[in-house]
Each structure stands twice: as C-alpha cells, then as structure tokens.
Amino acid sequence: MTGKFVIERAKDEQFYFNLKAANGQVILTSEMYKAKASAQNGIESIQKNAAADDNYERKESKNNKPYFVLKALNKQIIGQSQMYSSTSAMEAGIASVKSNGPGATVEDLTL
C-alpha cells in the first residue's frame, strides 16, 4: 500500500491536503487554498518535487524541534511537516515523503 493525499475543507471553507503514509500517519501538510483546483495543483507539485533532496529545507522551531518544508522549483513552500522529536526522526519523515509523494493517490473528502 502506498501513501495518499487527502483533500479536506477547513472551518473557514478553504481547502488543504495532507500527505499520509501507508500507515495513515500525516507526513506533510499543505498551506490553505481558496480554490480546490489550487490544492490539486499543490498535490501535483509535490508529486513532481518530492524525490529531489534539494527541495527540502530542514528547520528548527523556536522550541528546538526539527521539522522540514518542501519547496517547488520556484522556491515556494508547498508543504510542511510536523514537529519531530529528533533530527533522525525528521530525516525519516523526509524519506517517507520522498517514497510516498510521487505515486500517492488522491482522496477527496470535500465531495
């Protein structure tokens, strides 16, 4: 079983998606989009950009928790991870996005 993108609607009616690993764990979350088509374009961008390590920016939160963002070729952020307990856990998250993102299916919960 591979990962999947799940498109959802926020309370303010905007669209967002999560990339979930095969075990159902969220490994990447998008920004908010006003239109579903924009969220779908974000998914396509992740599918195209997830495999390249250069597209990941490794960061640290104010409380010293590692996390990462995935950027498109134009350097715009297209997804952000959760906060991790260690750098090695963050690197495992990046590896999961690399392996799940390109071939992930899409489940639309907004229908």
SVG drawing of the C-alpha trace seen along z (x, -y; Angstrom):
<svg xmlns="http://www.w3.org/2000/svg" viewBox="-20 -32 40 34">
<polyline fill="none" stroke="black" stroke-width="0.4" points="0.0,0.0 1.3,-3.4 0.6,-6.8 -2.2,-9.1 -3.1,-12.7 -6.3,-13.6 -8.0,-16.9 -10.2,-18.4 -12.0,-21.6 -11.2,-23.8 -13.7,-25.5 -13.2,-28.7 -14.2,-26.8 -10.6,-26.9 -9.0,-23.7 -5.9,-21.9 -4.4,-18.5 -2.3,-16.1 0.1,-13.5 -0.4,-10.4 2.0,-7.4 0.6,-3.9 0.1,-3.5 -2.2,-6.6 0.2,-8.9 0.3,-12.5 3.8,-13.3 3.2,-16.6 0.5,-19.3 -0.2,-21.9 -1.0,-25.6 -4.6,-26.8 -6.1,-27.3 -9.2,-29.3 -9.9,-27.0 -9.9,-23.2 -8.1,-23.5 -5.2,-25.2 -4.9,-22.4 -4.9,-19.9 -2.1,-21.9 -0.2,-21.7 -0.5,-18.0 0.8,-17.8 3.7,-20.0 4.6,-17.7 4.4,-14.6 6.9,-16.3 9.2,-17.8 9.2,-15.2 12.0,-13.0 14.8,-15.7 16.6,-16.2 17.5,-19.8 13.8,-20.7 13.7,-20.1 14.7,-22.8 15.5,-21.4 14.5,-23.8 14.2,-24.1 11.2,-25.6 11.5,-28.1 11.3,-25.3 14.2,-23.4 12.0,-20.8 13.2,-19.8 10.9,-20.0 11.1,-20.4 9.4,-22.2 9.2,-21.0 9.7,-23.7 8.9,-23.8 11.5,-24.7 10.4,-28.4 11.3,-28.1 7.7,-28.5 6.8,-26.3 4.3,-23.6 4.2,-21.6 5.4,-21.4 6.0,-18.5 5.0,-18.1 7.5,-18.9 9.8,-15.9 11.5,-14.8 14.9,-14.3 16.8,-15.1 16.8,-11.4 13.0,-11.3 12.8,-14.3 15.1,-12.6 12.9,-9.6 9.9,-11.9 11.7,-13.3 12.5,-9.8 8.8,-8.9 7.7,-11.9 10.2,-11.0 8.9,-7.5 5.2,-8.2 4.7,-11.5 5.4,-10.8 3.0,-7.9 0.4,-8.7 -3.3,-8.5 -5.7,-11.3 -8.7,-11.0 -11.1,-14.0 -13.2,-14.4 -14.8,-17.6 -17.3,-15.9"/>
</svg>
